[in-house]
Amino acid sequence: MRIQNPLFLSTVALLPLFSACGDDTSSAGSHTPDNHGAQGEYASVNELPECTSENSGTLVKVKDSYYTCFDNVWEQVDGFAAGVCNIRACNGDTEGEFVYVESGKEAYQCKSGTWKKSSGKTFSDSAFMECYVAAIVTAKASSVDSLKSCTEKREGDLAYVADDLYACASRKWLKQQDLVVSVSDLGTCSDDKSVYVLSKLASYTCKDGNWYRTGESSPKQSSSSSRKEDPVTSSSSSSETVVIVPINDSTKVRGVCVASKSNIESGDSVSYVFYNMGGTPVTFGWIFGEKASLPSSDEVSPTVTYYGGGSHRAQLIVNEGLPSESDVIVCSGVKIPGVPIKNCKCNSDIKSVRVSTAFPDTATWYVSDCEGGTDFVYEWYLSNRTKSTILNGDTFQAIIDYNGKYAPVLTAINNDDEMMDVTCPTVNAMQRQDISATCEVFFGDRYYGNKAGADDFIIEMRDLRNANYVTQLPIALTSDYGYSADYTVKCASSGETYYDGEYIPVCYYWGYNENSYAIPKPDVPGRHTYTLSTEGDVICTVKSPVTCGPANGYITRFDSTQWKIRGIGNYTEGTYLWTFVDSDSNIVQSTEMEPKFSYPEMGTVSASLTIDEGKDTEITLTCSGLSISGRPILGCECTSELVSDTNDLGAIDEVVYKWTVAGCKDYGAAPLTYSWDEDYTQDAEDSTIATRAFSETGEFTPIVQVINADSTVANVRCDTVSVISIIPENPIDSTLTDSTEVDP
């Protein structure tokens, strides 16, 4: 279904696709001297051998006619084609006909808008795409540099560079990794993959799991029509017959539409045909534009006349309004030459400048002296990432704020859509830039990329500054204990700027992931210093992290915990001074390296630590805190019991429920006390029990607080109960007697 390697297409000659809509399909009577490779001649059909699967595809001659074995039947051949690219369109005119393809030695029958083999298979997508690409490629070149500028007017053009297929997409010639027929064929999306969609004559690029038309920010839509005209019906105003066939609305129509000529003169006519590659076409809606003899058509294969110069691409919607409706299909282009443009000149106001981001300058380019045609439009494009403004159509200005070479691409376009690529002079921005960054070292278990173990280090370089004139940097990591490593930082998003016949790389964004490096746990105790540099220039210097805090930050009273230091190893040469402050502002100090305490009272403890490394420096750290809570209350359950005979207020005056709390564990913090909501009556002898009488309907859920000797409170939610009232449908009024008259 998809050409995985489109390179072989470059060997195909630029033939008229399907030979100008069928003109190259020869009739059965006008055969070549070798009789089209017929494998036998017979005087009559009655002499033909039996047609079986063994001789399927065999071609024979019977007098002046030709027959082929097709689906176990000898069928008369209506025409011949050298290859699949030469077969005419399958439409109402050719329905039921047989064409013999000499290159493949097999016959195809036109059935419901599609050429099919005897096996029922249609042409492969690769066969269609091979023919179509050969017809629409606009250029062949040995390098991208030698191609004409990719402008808005050339958007969607295809070109071969050596054996690779390139598409003009969003002002760049972009290499295509694949070809598909329709947007619905794009399939699995892998980032930065570019695929050319033939029915759109456009490149699509995968970003963040979605397919986008290259250069656009909204994901692709798999269909459908944006036309506001009346839906195309199956009736036709032309003499061409539209064949009404059963349609499978579960199969989306897909294919390409082709103009019979790609280059014409004003006043020439062009025929269009749709090559079906899936689904069953029934109706056709063509749109040709204002320079055509008719703006639209519902014919199967219409013919139109174009007037005036320019490039024209018709559009087609098949089966509009039906579930099987196609995408809006863009047809192969038609070019009418107009008045050529000549003598355009581009100049700039400066040639070189020394700049920095703090003191930017501007450069202005302007075009003049263009001749040929009228109503000139100028397309300017500067690939450098900088602010730029089109002051007037013929004047372009850019802010020059970093080291590099600046030269906009300019294309002049006249009223006939004729184009001229104009070379603009380069402006050189020169400055030696001091590269700097924000650096940090942290423990390996903080890093989400799993590059290091928990006690290893990660050094991260962020906000790399003044390095946009390169796309990779050699980084040297050194330390105060002898550890060193070399890395290469790669640009996360790079581009190129064109200068004097060569492309100069630039970096737009240095990503985090490529700038983070693992450092094994040092085997030398103490706090360490790391330095990152490039080409001898220091980028940043940073120390390894040191933290302190309790081994367990949350304990209950009477438990103990040890206060730990992380990041310096067993550094016995240092001295340590811990200062602890509890909730009552009591202060305790310790000179142990990692002291351990038991805490009989509830509250919080904050701590600070001063470490003298013995290197004329001190580290003073604020440690993570400790919270001591009361012993917990766990396991409580509160169940309900209906005391009254029923919960129906329609039957009794009051509904009574009882709740009981059980299963609470005190963990040594007895006694437990129970406090019920004020609407519930606590049992005088057993506080775990409460009751309530209800005289109104509803659902009721009591909450009971269980409190231990540490003042720990557990809010226990009891079972929810329901109180209902069922009223009889026809209540009897007791005031009525036998003599009372009741109005009907």
C-alpha positions in Angstrom: 0.0 0.0 0.0 3.0 2.3 0.4 6.3 2.8 -1.3 8.8 2.2 1.4 11.7 3.3 -0.7 10.7 5.7 -3.4 14.2 5.9 -4.9 13.5 3.6 -7.8 11.0 6.1 -9.2 13.8 8.3 -10.4 14.5 5.8 -13.2 11.1 6.3 -14.7 11.0 8.5 -17.7 8.8 11.6 -17.6 6.0 10.1 -19.6 2.5 11.6 -19.8 0.8 9.9 -17.0 -1.4 7.1 -18.4 -0.5 8.6 -21.8 -2.6 11.8 -21.7 -5.7 10.1 -20.3 -5.7 7.0 -22.5 -4.4 8.2 -25.8 -1.6 5.7 -25.8 -3.8 2.6 -25.3 -3.8 1.1 -28.8 -6.8 -0.6 -30.2 -6.8 -4.4 -30.7 -6.7 -4.0 -34.5 -3.6 -1.7 -34.7 -1.1 -4.2 -33.5 2.7 -4.2 -33.7 4.7 -6.4 -36.1 5.3 -8.9 -33.4 1.5 -9.3 -32.8 1.8 -8.1 -29.2 3.6 -11.3 -28.2 0.6 -13.5 -29.0 1.3 -17.1 -28.0 -0.7 -18.6 -30.9 -2.9 -17.9 -33.9 -6.3 -19.6 -34.5 -8.8 -19.5 -37.3 -11.8 -19.3 -35.0 -12.8 -19.0 -31.4 -14.0 -22.6 -31.4 -10.4 -23.8 -31.9 -9.2 -22.1 -28.7 -8.0 -24.5 -25.9 -9.8 -24.5 -22.6 -9.2 -21.4 -20.5 -8.0 -22.5 -17.0 -6.0 -21.0 -14.2 -2.9 -22.7 -15.7 -3.0 -20.5 -18.9 -4.6 -17.4 -17.3 -3.2 -14.3 -18.9 -2.3 -16.1 -22.2 -2.7 -13.9 -25.3 -3.8 -15.5 -28.6 -4.8 -14.1 -32.0 -8.0 -15.2 -33.8 -7.9 -13.7 -37.3 -7.6 -9.9 -36.8 -8.7 -10.0 -33.2 -7.0 -10.9 -29.9 -8.2 -12.9 -27.0 -6.9 -13.4 -23.5 -7.7 -16.1 -20.9 -9.4 -14.1 -18.1 -11.2 -15.7 -15.2 -11.5 -19.1 -17.0 -13.1 -17.4 -20.0 -11.6 -16.3 -23.4 -12.3 -12.6 -23.5 -11.8 -10.4 -26.6 -9.1 -7.7 -26.0 -10.3 -4.1 -26.6 -6.9 -2.5 -26.5 -3.2 -2.8 -25.6 -0.9 -0.8 -23.4 2.9 -1.0 -23.0 2.6 -0.7 -19.2 0.3 0.3 -16.5 1.3 3.9 -16.9 -0.2 3.8 -20.4 -3.7 2.5 -19.6 -6.5 5.0 -20.1 -8.9 5.8 -17.3 -11.5 3.3 -16.2 -14.9 5.2 -16.4 -18.2 5.0 -18.1 -16.7 4.9 -21.6 -14.5 1.9 -20.8 -16.7 0.0 -18.4 -16.4 -3.8 -19.2 -13.5 -3.4 -21.6 -10.3 -5.5 -21.5 -6.9 -4.1 -21.9 -3.8 -6.2 -22.3 -0.6 -4.8 -20.6 2.3 -6.1 -22.6 5.0 -5.4 -20.0 3.3 -7.6 -17.4 1.7 -10.0 -19.8 -1.7 -9.8 -18.1 -5.1 -8.4 -18.8 -7.2 -5.9 -16.8 -10.9 -5.3 -17.0 -12.6 -2.0 -16.2 -15.1 -2.7 -13.4 -17.0 -0.1 -11.5 -14.3 2.6 -12.0 -11.3 0.4 -11.4 -9.0 -1.7 -13.6 -8.9 -5.2 -12.1 -7.0 -8.4 -12.9 -8.6 -11.8 -13.2 -7.8 -12.4 -9.6 -9.9 -9.4 -8.7 -6.9 -7.4 -7.5 -6.6 -3.8 -8.7 -3.4 -2.0 -9.7 -1.1 -1.8 -6.7 -0.6 1.6 -5.1 3.0 1.5 -6.0 2.2 1.1 -9.7 -0.1 4.2 -9.6 2.4 6.2 -7.6 5.3 5.2 -9.9 3.4 6.7 -12.9 2.1 9.7 -11.1 5.4 10.8 -9.5 7.2 10.4 -12.9 4.7 12.8 -14.3 4.6 15.5 -11.6 8.3 15.8 -10.7 9.3 19.3 -11.7 13.1 19.0 -11.5 16.1 16.8 -11.1 19.3 18.0 -9.5 22.6 16.8 -8.0 22.2 18.8 -4.8 19.5 20.7 -2.9 21.5 23.9 -3.4 21.0 23.7 -7.2 17.2 23.6 -6.9 15.1 26.7 -7.4 14.0 28.4 -4.2 11.1 26.8 -2.3 8.5 29.6 -2.3 4.8 29.7 -1.5 4.1 29.4 -5.2 6.2 26.3 -5.5 4.6 24.7 -2.4 4.0 21.0 -3.0 6.5 20.7 -6.0 8.5 17.5 -6.2 12.1 17.2 -7.2 14.8 14.5 -7.3 18.1 15.3 -5.7 20.3 12.4 -6.8 18.1 9.4 -5.9 16.1 11.1 -3.1 12.7 12.7 -3.5 12.3 16.2 -2.1 9.2 18.3 -1.6 8.9 22.1 -1.4 7.2 22.4 2.0 7.0 25.5 4.2 9.8 27.4 2.4 12.2 24.4 2.5 13.1 21.5 0.3 12.4 18.6 2.6 13.5 15.0 2.0 10.5 12.7 1.9 10.8 9.3 3.7 7.7 7.9 2.1 4.8 8.3 -0.4 1.1 7.6 0.2 -2.0 8.2 -1.9 -4.4 9.8 0.7 -4.2 11.5 4.1 -6.0 8.5 5.5 -3.0 6.3 4.5 -0.5 8.1 6.6 -0.6 5.4 9.3 1.7 5.3 12.3 3.2 8.6 13.2 6.9 8.7 14.2 8.4 12.1 15.1 10.1 14.1 12.3 9.1 11.7 9.6 8.0 13.4 6.4 5.6 11.7 4.0 4.3 13.1 0.7 0.5 12.7 0.1 -0.1 12.5 -3.6 -3.8 13.4 -3.4 -2.9 16.6 -1.7 0.3 17.3 -3.6 1.7 18.2 -0.1 4.2 17.0 2.5 3.0 16.0 5.9 5.3 15.8 9.0 4.9 13.9 12.2 5.2 16.0 15.4 4.3 14.9 19.0 2.3 11.8 17.7 0.2 13.8 15.2 0.4 14.3 11.4 0.6 18.0 10.4 0.8 19.5 6.9 4.4 20.6 7.0 4.7 24.1 8.4 1.2 24.1 9.9 0.3 23.8 13.6 -3.0 21.9 13.4 -3.2 18.2 12.9 -4.3 16.8 9.6 -8.0 16.1 8.9 -8.7 12.9 7.2 -11.5 14.4 5.2 -13.8 16.1 4.1 -15.1 18.7 1.7 -15.1 22.4 2.6 -17.1 23.4 -0.4 -20.2 25.4 0.0 -21.7 24.6 -3.4 -24.6 22.3 -4.0 -23.6 18.6 -3.7 -22.7 17.0 -7.0 -25.3 14.5 -8.1 -25.0 11.6 -10.5 -26.7 13.4 -13.3 -24.5 15.1 -15.9 -25.1 17.9 -18.3 -22.5 16.6 -20.8 -22.8 13.8 -23.4 -20.6 11.6 -21.2 -22.5 8.8 -19.5 -22.2 8.4 -15.8 -22.4 4.7 -14.9 -24.4 4.2 -11.7 -23.0 1.2 -9.8 -23.6 -0.1 -6.3 -21.4 1.7 -3.8 -19.8 0.3 -0.7 -20.2 3.2 1.7 -17.8 1.6 4.2 -14.9 2.1 1.8 -13.6 5.6 1.5 -12.8 6.7 -2.0 -9.1 7.5 -2.6 -7.0 8.2 -5.6 -5.4 11.0 -7.7 -6.7 13.3 -10.4 -4.6 14.1 -13.4 -4.5 16.8 -16.1 -3.8 15.6 -19.6 -1.2 18.3 -20.1 1.1 20.0 -17.7 2.3 22.9 -20.0 -0.2 24.7 -22.3 -0.7 28.1 -24.0 -3.5 30.4 -23.1 -6.7 29.2 -24.8 -5.7 25.6 -24.8 -8.0 22.9 -23.5 -7.1 20.3 -20.8 -8.9 17.1 -19.9 -9.0 15.7 -16.4 -9.4 12.2 -15.2 -9.7 10.6 -11.8 -7.6 7.4 -11.1 -9.4 5.4 -8.5 -7.4 3.6 -5.9 -10.0 2.5 -3.5 -13.8 2.6 -3.0 -16.4 3.1 -5.7 -16.7 6.5 -7.3 -20.3 7.6 -8.1 -20.3 11.3 -8.3 -17.7 13.9 -9.2 -17.3 17.5 -8.1 -14.5 19.4 -10.0 -13.4 22.9 -9.2 -11.2 24.7 -11.7 -10.9 28.4 -10.7 -11.6 31.7 -12.2 -9.3 31.5 -15.2 -11.0 28.3 -16.6 -13.8 28.3 -19.1 -16.1 26.8 -16.4 -15.6 27.1 -12.7 -16.8 23.6 -11.8 -18.1 20.4 -13.3 -19.8 17.2 -12.3 -18.6 15.2 -15.3 -16.5 12.1 -14.9 -13.7 13.3 -17.1 -14.3 17.0 -17.9 -12.5 19.2 -20.4 -11.8 22.9 -19.7 -10.0 25.8 -21.4 -7.6 28.1 -19.5 -7.0 31.7 -20.3 -4.1 33.9 -19.1 -0.8 33.0 -17.6 -0.2 31.2 -14.3 -0.2 27.9 -12.5 -3.5 26.1 -12.1 -4.4 23.2 -9.9 -7.9 21.8 -10.1 -9.6 20.1 -7.1 -11.9 17.2 -7.0 -14.3 15.7 -4.4 -15.6 12.2 -5.2 -19.0 11.0 -3.7 -19.5 14.3 -1.9 -22.0 14.0 0.9 -21.8 10.2 1.0 -20.1 8.2 3.8 -17.5 7.2 1.3 -16.7 10.8 0.4 -13.0 11.3 -0.6 -10.7 13.9 0.7 -10.4 17.2 -1.3 -8.1 15.9 -4.0 -5.6 18.3 -5.6 -5.0 17.5 -9.3 -1.7 17.7 -11.1 -0.8 21.2 -12.1 -1.2 23.0 -15.4 1.2 25.9 -16.3 0.5 28.6 -18.8 3.7 30.7 -19.5 3.3 34.4 -19.1 5.7 37.4 -19.5 9.0 36.4 -17.9 10.6 38.5 -15.2 14.1 39.9 -15.6 16.7 42.3 -14.3 15.7 42.2 -10.6 18.4 43.4 -8.2 18.7 42.9 -4.5 20.9 45.1 -2.3 21.5 45.7 1.4 22.3 48.8 3.5 25.3 47.1 5.3 27.7 44.3 4.6 29.1 43.5 8.0 28.4 44.3 11.7 29.7 43.3 15.1 26.8 42.5 17.4 25.7 40.9 20.6 22.3 40.0 22.0 22.6 43.1 24.3 23.4 45.4 21.5 21.6 44.2 18.3 21.7 46.0 15.0 19.4 45.8 11.9 20.0 45.0 8.3 17.7 46.1 5.4 17.5 44.5 2.0 15.5 46.0 -0.9 14.7 44.9 -4.5 14.6 47.1 -7.6 14.6 47.1 -11.4 12.3 44.2 -12.0 10.8 44.0 -15.5 8.3 41.8 -17.2 4.6 41.8 -16.3 2.8 43.8 -13.7 1.6 43.7 -10.1 4.9 42.4 -8.7 4.7 40.5 -5.4 7.9 39.7 -3.4 8.4 36.7 -1.2 11.1 37.2 1.4 12.4 34.4 3.7 15.3 34.5 6.2 16.2 31.1 7.6 18.1 32.5 10.6 16.1 32.6 13.8 15.7 36.4 14.2 13.0 39.0 14.2 12.3 40.2 10.7 9.8 42.6 9.1 8.6 43.3 5.5 8.6 47.1 5.7 7.1 47.4 2.2 6.7 44.7 -0.4 10.1 45.6 -1.9 11.9 46.1 1.4 12.9 43.6 4.1 14.5 44.2 7.5 15.9 41.8 10.0 17.3 42.3 13.6 20.9 41.1 13.7 21.5 40.0 17.3 23.9 37.0 17.2 26.9 35.7 15.4 26.3 34.4 11.9 25.7 35.2 8.2 22.4 36.7 7.1 21.0 36.5 3.5 17.3 36.4 2.8 15.8 34.3 0.0 13.8 36.5 -2.4 11.4 35.4 -5.1 9.7 38.0 -7.4 6.3 37.0 -8.8 4.3 38.9 -11.5 0.6 38.9 -12.5 1.2 35.8 -14.8 2.6 33.8 -11.8 6.0 33.9 -13.4 8.8 33.7 -10.8 12.4 34.9 -10.6 14.7 33.9 -7.8 16.8 36.8 -6.8 20.1 36.5 -5.0 20.6 38.9 -2.1 23.9 39.9 -0.6 25.1 38.4 2.7 25.4 40.5 5.9 28.1 39.1 8.3 27.6 39.4 12.0 30.8 38.8 13.9 31.5 38.5 17.6 33.3 36.0 19.9 30.6 34.9 22.3 31.3 33.9 25.9 29.3 30.7 26.4 27.6 30.3 29.8 25.0 28.2 31.5 23.1 27.5 34.7 24.5 24.2 36.2 23.3 22.0 39.1 24.4 18.8 40.6 21.8 16.6 42.3 21.3 13.0 43.5 20.6 10.3 40.9 17.3 9.3 42.4 15.9 12.8 41.7 16.4 12.4 38.0 13.5 11.0 35.9 15.7 9.7 33.1 17.2 6.9 35.3 20.7 7.7 34.1 22.3 7.1 37.5 22.0 5.2 40.8 20.4 6.7 43.8 23.7 7.7 45.4 25.4 8.7 42.1 25.2 12.3 40.9 23.7 14.0 37.9 25.1 17.2 36.6 22.7 19.2 34.5 23.5 22.2 32.3 20.5 24.4 31.6 20.0 27.7 29.7 23.0 27.4 27.5 23.7 30.9 26.4 25.6 32.4 23.4 26.1 29.1 21.6 23.6 29.5 18.8 26.3 29.7 16.1 27.1 25.9 16.5 25.0 22.8 16.7 27.2 20.8 19.0 29.7 21.6 21.7 32.6 19.5 23.2 32.2 19.5 26.9 35.0 18.6 29.4 34.0 17.7 33.0 36.6 17.9 35.7 36.5 17.5 39.5 38.6 18.3 42.5 39.3 14.6 43.2 40.6 13.5 39.8 37.4 12.3 38.1 36.9 13.6 34.5 34.8 12.9 31.5 34.2 14.2 28.0 30.8 14.7 26.4 29.3 16.2 23.3 26.3 18.4 23.7 24.0 18.2 20.7 21.6 20.8 19.7 18.0 19.7 20.2 16.6 21.9 17.4 18.9 23.1 14.7 18.6 24.8 11.3 20.7 26.3 8.6 21.3 29.7 7.1 22.4 30.0 3.5 25.5 32.0 2.8 27.7 32.3 -0.3 26.7 29.0 -1.7 26.9 27.0 1.5 24.6 26.3 4.4 25.8 27.4 7.9 24.3 25.5 10.8 22.7 27.3 13.7 21.1 26.0 17.0 17.7 27.2 18.0 17.3 25.2 21.3 19.6 23.2 23.5 17.5 20.5 25.1 17.8 19.3 28.8 18.1 15.6 28.1 21.2 15.9 26.0 22.8 18.2 28.6 22.6 15.9 31.7 25.4 13.6 32.6 25.8 10.8 35.2 28.7 11.0 37.7 29.5 7.8 39.6 29.4 8.0 43.4 32.8 9.5 44.4 35.2 7.1 46.2 36.7 10.1 48.0 34.7 11.3 51.0 33.7 15.0 51.2 31.9 17.6 49.2 33.3 18.0 45.7 33.6 20.7 43.0 32.8 20.1 39.3 33.7 22.3 36.4 32.2 22.2 32.8 34.2 23.8 30.1 34.4 23.9 26.3 37.5 24.5 24.3 39.3 25.8 27.4 36.6 28.3 28.4 34.8 27.6 31.7 31.0 27.4 31.3 30.1 26.8 34.9 31.5 25.6 38.3 29.2 23.9 40.8 29.5 21.9 44.0 28.0 18.5 44.8 24.8 18.4 46.9 24.8 17.8 50.6 21.5 17.3 52.5 20.6 16.4 56.1 17.5 15.2 57.8 15.9 12.3 59.8 15.9 8.8 58.3 12.2 8.8 58.8 10.5 12.2 58.7 7.2 11.0 60.3 7.2 8.9 63.5 4.9 8.4 66.5 5.7 9.3 70.1 8.2 7.0 71.9 9.7 6.0 68.5 13.4 6.9 67.6 15.1 8.0 64.4 18.6 8.8 63.3 19.6 12.0 61.7 21.6 11.4 58.5 23.9 13.3 56.2 23.8 12.6 52.5 26.4 13.5 49.9 29.8 13.5 51.6 30.3 9.8 52.3 32.0 8.8 55.6 33.9 12.1 55.9 35.6 11.5 59.3 38.0 14.5 58.9 35.1 17.0 59.4 33.5 18.3 62.5 29.8 18.4 62.9 27.4 20.6 65.0 23.7 19.7 65.0 21.2 22.1 66.4 17.7 20.8 67.1 14.7 22.9 68.1 11.4 21.3 69.2 7.8 22.7 69.3 8.4 24.2 72.7 11.5 26.0 71.5 13.8 23.7 73.5 17.3 23.5 71.9 19.4 20.4 71.9 22.9 20.1 70.2 25.0 17.2 69.1 28.5 16.9 67.7 28.0 13.3 66.5 28.2 12.8 62.8 24.8 11.1 62.6 23.1 11.2 66.1 20.0 9.2 67.1 17.2 10.2 69.4 14.0 8.9 70.9 11.0 11.2 71.1 8.4 10.6 73.9 6.4 13.8 73.2 4.4 14.8 70.2 5.3 17.8 68.1 7.9 18.9 65.5 11.6 19.2 65.4 13.6 21.4 63.1 17.3 21.0 62.6 20.4 22.8 61.2 23.9 21.4 60.6 27.2 23.1 60.4 30.1 21.0 58.9 33.7 22.2 59.0 35.4 20.3 56.2 38.8 21.2 57.4 39.4 23.1 54.2 38.9 26.7 55.5 35.2 26.4 54.7 32.1 25.6 56.5 28.8 24.3 55.2 25.7 25.3 57.1 22.6 23.3 56.0 18.9 23.6 56.9 17.8 20.1 57.3 14.4 18.5 56.6 12.2 18.4 59.6 10.7 15.7 61.8 7.1 15.3 62.8 6.1 13.3 65.9 2.4 12.4 66.1 0.3 10.7 68.6 -0.3 6.9 68.5 -2.9 6.1 65.9 -6.4 4.7 66.2 -7.1 2.1 63.6 -9.6 -0.6 62.8 -12.8 1.1 64.0 -16.1 0.1 62.4 -19.6 1.5 63.1 -22.6 -0.6 62.2 -26.3 0.1 62.3 -29.3 -1.9 63.6 -33.0 -1.1 63.0 -34.7 -1.1 66.5 -38.3 -0.3 65.4 -40.4 -2.8 63.5 -40.0 -1.0 60.2 -38.3 2.1 58.7 -41.6 3.2 57.1 -43.1 6.3 58.6 -46.3 5.5 56.7 -46.8 2.6 59.1 -45.5 3.9 62.4 -45.0 7.3 64.1 -41.2 7.0 64.7 -38.4 5.0 63.2 -35.6 4.1 65.6 -32.0 3.0 64.7 -29.0 2.0 66.9 -25.3 2.2 65.9 -22.3 0.4 67.6 -18.6 1.2 67.3 -16.3 -1.8 67.6 -12.8 -3.0 66.6 -10.8 0.1 67.5 -7.1 -0.5 68.4 -5.4 1.9 70.8 -1.7 0.9 70.4 -1.1 1.5 74.0 -2.8 4.9 74.1 -5.9 3.8 76.1 -8.5 4.7 77.2 -10.5 5.5 74.2 -13.5 7.9 74.4 -16.3 8.3 72.0 -18.1 11.5 71.0 -21.3 11.3 68.9 -23.1 13.9 66.8 -25.5 16.0 68.9 -28.6 14.5 67.2 -27.7 11.0 68.4 -28.3 9.8 72.0 -25.2 8.1 73.5 -25.9 5.1 75.7 -25.4 6.0 79.3 -23.6 2.8 80.2 -21.8 2.0 76.9 -20.4 5.1 75.0 -19.7 3.0 71.9 -23.5 2.8 71.3 -25.9 5.6 70.2 -29.5 5.7 69.0 -31.8 8.1 67.2 -35.6 8.3 66.6 -36.7 9.7 63.3 -40.0 11.3 62.4 -38.9 12.5 59.0 -37.8 10.7 55.9 -34.3 10.7 54.4 -30.9 9.1 54.6 -28.8 9.6 57.7 -25.0 8.9 58.3 -23.7 9.6 61.9 -20.1 10.5 62.5 -18.5 9.5 65.8 -15.1 10.8 67.0 -12.8 8.3 68.7 -10.1 9.9 70.9 -7.2 8.2 72.6 -4.9 9.3 75.5 -2.5 11.1 73.0 -5.5 13.2 71.8 -5.4 11.5 68.5 -8.8 11.8 66.9 -10.3 9.3 64.5 -13.5 10.4 62.7 -15.4 7.2 62.1 -18.2 7.2 59.5 -21.1 5.0 60.4 -23.5 3.0 58.2 -26.0 5.1 56.3 -29.7 4.3 57.1 -32.9 5.2 55.2 -36.2 6.4 56.6 -39.1 6.1 54.1 -42.8 6.8 54.0 -45.1 4.9 51.7 -48.5 6.6 51.1 -51.5 4.5 49.7 -52.5 5.4 46.2 -56.2 5.9 47.1 -56.4 6.9 50.8 -60.0 6.5 52.3 -61.4 9.6 54.1 -62.7 8.3 57.4 -65.3 11.1 57.7 -67.4 9.6 54.8 -70.5 7.6 55.8 -72.8 5.5 53.8 -75.2 8.5 53.4 -72.5 10.9 52.2 -72.9 11.9 48.6 -69.7 12.0 46.6 -69.5 13.9 43.3 -68.4 11.6 40.6 
